[in-house]
Amino acid sequence: METLKKTAEYEDLKELNFSPMGITYGPFQSRRLGLSLGINLLGSTNKICSFDCPYCELGFTKLKMSEMKKSENYPSLEAIDSHVRQHLLILSKQNTTFNYITLSGNGEPTLYPDFPEAITLLKKIRDELCPESKLVVMSNGTTLDSAKIVRALNLLDERMIKLDAGNDEMLKKVGSPLVRMTLAKLIQGAKKLKDTTLQSFFVQGAIDNTIPSEVEDWVEVVGIIRPKVVHLYSLDRVPALSGLKQVPSQRLKEIASTLQKRTSIKGIVFS
């Protein structure tokens, strides 16, 4: 997988300083979750994602969905069990504690072929070795039409679902889905979850989802989904596409304020 290098255009941004390519990585400091242990179910060869977001810190998605489905690089459940237990035992001996165990990694975690079984396994390991840590998934929501994926997600402590756009045209620009994906599908799927946190990425420059009309559409969709909270954030690391700009914190706060006034839903800005 390509490594994105800092250029003069992004001199104020960070480079990716950890590798989400093994089964576990970290713990690392997350803007939103504090100290988090990462879980990658997707193997260590290629980015596996149903989106090709231009702002992604992992670079562009190289594989087609058909190639991802045929991949033989996914770790087995046995390998996940062994690796996660070993990592947690090492951290325990080091007296290292963390707030979250986060399923994210090298793409879209719900694309793992045995995702429900993996969730059951990880819950068992967590309960045995670090019951104080919460299990959370970060997902783009493309698999929420699957009943078994929804059931698995509802077993976790928290579910963070991506919502960067309020209309399908902007969704194509800022998410570049590689599957048939609409906001109507996302809304329908999100409503099957027992609760959710929306994670909303805003960007300016070559793509701009912060203009008033786009924000109005986004607020409407958030109001329909009714999450418990929305996380608003912008560029922090070098993106795949050049020409993108970090949204000033003040603008993110304005968007969060508009959201709360219109829907009474709280938006938390991370910058």
TAURLIN-V42504 format. One line per field, one symbol per residue. ss: DSSP state (H for helix, E for strand, C for the rest). burial: 1 if it has 9 or more other ideal C-beta (glycine too) atoms within 8 Angstrom, else 0. A space follows every 10 residues. Layout:
ss->???
burial->???
This chain:
ss->CCCCCCCHHH CCCECCCCCC CCCEEEEEEE CCCEEEEEEC CCCCCCCECC CCCCCCCCCC CCCCHHHHHH CCCCCCHHHH HHHHHHHHHH HHHCCCCCCE EEECCCECHH HCCCHHHHHH HHHHHHHHHC CCCEEEEEEC CCCCCCHHHH HHHCCCCEEE EECCCCCHHH HHHHCCCCCC CCHHHHHHHH CCCCCCEEEE ECEEECCCCC CHHHHHHHHH HHHHHCCCEE EEECCCECCC CCCEEECCHH HHHHHHHHHH HHHCCCEEEE C
burial->1001010001 0010110001 0111111101 0010111111 1110011111 1111111111 1010100100 1001001011 1011101110 1100000101 1111111111 1100110111 1110110011 0010111111 1111000011 1111010111 1111111001 1111111100 1010111111 0010011111 1111001011 0001111111 1110101011 1111101111 1001011000 1110111111 0010101110 0
